[in-house]
Amino acid sequence: MKIRDFIKEEIDIDVCDDYDESCYVAFCGAIELTEEGEKEFADVLDFNIKIYTNGFPVAIIENVENDKQVRKLGKLFYGMAGFCTEKDWNKWFIQK
């Protein structure tokens, strides 16, 4: 599954990447991206993400290659969880 599809699901799960195992804030509820959000996060939305349910469920983002991508993923997931300004949230996200 791609991140762009994953964020549209009703998912409440820890998310981390396969580059440096950064863990991002889990989120609840489905989110859609605005046109501005699509542009802002375009370079990470097509990463693959797999959900593992062996014991504690976790989603792993695959093919992360560098710190810039890690920062962008953090901005995406932390932003979705509300850890951004209201202005940015309204610019990037729509709660389903």
HUURWO-V416980 format. One line per field, one symbol per residue. phi: phi as a letter, one per 40 degrees, with the letter a starting at -180 (. if undefined). psi: psi as a letter, one per 30 degrees, with the letter a starting at -180 (. if undefined). burial: # if it has 9 or more other ideal C-beta (glycine too) atoms within 8 Angstrom, else .. A space follows every 10 residues. Layout:
phi = ???
psi = ???
burial = ???
This chain:
phi = .cddcdcccc bbacbabccb gcbbdcbbgc bbcccccdcc bdcbccccbb bbbcgccabb ccgcbacccc cccccccccc cgcacddcdc cbbbcc
psi = kleeeeffli kjlkkllgeg hkklkllklk klkleeeeee gefffgkkkk kkgjckkkkk klgkfleeee eeeeeeeeee fghlleeeef eelkk.
burial = .###.###.. #.#######. .#.#.##..# ####..##.# #..##.#.#. #......### ##.#....## .######### #..#...##. ###...
